[in-house]
Amino acid sequence: MTWEITIEGNVIKVMIEGRLVAAAVPGLRDDLNGQITGGANVLFDLGKMVHIDSSGLGLLVQILQKVKAGGGKMILAALQPAPKIVFDITKVSRVFEIVPTVADAHF
């Protein structure tokens, strides 16, 4: 898995490519922890994410909690069909704001 983090104004944009699984979680968590401060908004571009496991879901929930605690907002964009099944089965899709495309994300 690879990821790219860019900052556009007060939005931290995280593009994930590949599989968000246990092996990748510590590196992504470390990269994001220093970036997310009070009031930060986070946009995950998941258009190239092909799989997610429970560790990946756990990381997204942790980040959501940190963002909300700081008064920010987090949006998941372009969730693909295979990972969407995992979100739906676990009912975690109810927790996140999920939009069809990155362009549909509004902060």
C-alpha positions as CSV (number, residue, x, y, z in Angstrom):
1,M,0.0,0.0,0.0
2,T,1.1,3.5,-0.7
3,W,-0.3,6.9,0.5
4,E,0.2,10.5,-0.3
5,I,-0.6,13.3,2.1
6,T,-1.0,16.8,0.9
7,I,-2.3,19.9,2.6
8,E,-4.6,22.3,0.9
9,G,-5.6,25.2,3.1
10,N,-7.1,23.7,6.3
11,V,-7.7,20.3,4.6
12,I,-5.3,17.4,4.9
13,K,-5.9,15.2,1.8
14,V,-4.8,11.6,2.1
15,M,-4.8,9.5,-1.1
16,I,-4.6,5.7,-0.4
17,E,-3.6,3.2,-3.1
18,G,-3.8,-0.5,-2.6
19,R,-4.7,-2.4,0.5
20,L,-5.2,-0.7,3.9
21,V,-4.3,-3.6,6.1
22,A,-2.6,-4.2,9.5
23,A,0.9,-4.0,8.0
24,A,0.4,-0.5,6.7
25,V,-1.5,1.0,9.6
26,P,1.5,1.9,11.9
27,G,3.2,3.9,9.1
28,L,0.1,5.8,8.0
29,R,-0.8,6.5,11.7
30,D,2.6,7.9,12.3
31,D,2.5,10.1,9.2
32,L,-0.9,11.5,10.1
33,N,-0.6,12.0,13.8
34,G,1.8,14.9,13.4
35,Q,-0.4,16.5,10.7
36,I,-3.8,16.5,12.5
37,T,-4.1,19.4,14.9
38,G,-7.0,21.3,16.3
39,G,-9.5,22.3,13.6
40,A,-7.9,20.3,10.9
41,N,-10.2,18.7,8.3
42,V,-9.3,15.4,6.7
43,L,-10.3,14.1,3.3
44,F,-9.5,10.5,2.4
45,D,-9.4,9.8,-1.4
46,L,-10.1,6.1,-1.5
47,G,-10.5,5.8,-5.3
48,K,-7.5,3.6,-5.5
49,M,-8.0,1.6,-2.3
50,V,-8.8,-2.0,-3.3
51,H,-9.2,-3.6,0.2
52,I,-9.5,-2.8,3.8
53,D,-9.3,-5.0,6.9
54,S,-10.4,-4.5,10.5
55,S,-7.0,-2.8,11.4
56,G,-7.6,-0.3,8.5
57,L,-11.1,0.4,9.7
58,G,-9.9,0.9,13.2
59,L,-7.3,3.4,12.1
60,L,-10.0,5.4,10.2
61,V,-12.2,5.4,13.3
62,Q,-9.3,6.6,15.5
63,I,-8.5,9.4,13.0
64,L,-12.2,10.4,12.9
65,Q,-12.2,10.6,16.7
66,K,-9.1,12.8,16.8
67,V,-10.4,15.1,14.0
68,K,-13.8,15.5,15.8
69,A,-12.1,16.1,19.1
70,G,-10.2,19.0,17.6
71,G,-13.3,20.5,16.0
72,G,-12.6,19.3,12.5
73,K,-14.5,17.3,9.9
74,M,-13.5,14.1,8.1
75,I,-14.8,12.9,4.8
76,L,-14.2,9.6,2.8
77,A,-14.4,10.0,-0.9
78,A,-14.6,7.6,-3.9
79,L,-15.0,4.4,-1.8
80,Q,-14.8,1.5,-4.3
81,P,-17.2,-1.5,-4.4
82,A,-15.0,-4.1,-2.7
83,P,-14.0,-2.1,0.3
84,K,-17.6,-0.7,0.5
85,I,-18.8,-4.2,1.3
86,V,-16.6,-4.2,4.4
87,F,-17.9,-0.8,5.5
88,D,-21.5,-2.0,5.0
89,I,-21.1,-5.4,6.7
90,T,-19.5,-3.8,9.7
91,K,-22.0,-1.0,9.6
92,V,-19.1,1.5,10.0
93,S,-20.4,3.3,6.9
94,R,-23.0,4.9,9.3
95,V,-20.2,6.5,11.3
96,F,-18.5,8.3,8.3
97,E,-19.5,10.9,5.9
98,I,-18.9,9.2,2.5
99,V,-19.2,11.0,-0.8
100,P,-19.1,9.6,-4.3
101,T,-16.1,11.7,-5.5
102,V,-13.4,14.0,-4.1
103,A,-15.1,16.9,-5.8
104,D,-18.3,16.2,-3.7
105,A,-16.4,16.7,-0.5
106,H,-17.3,20.1,1.1
107,F,-15.8,21.4,4.3
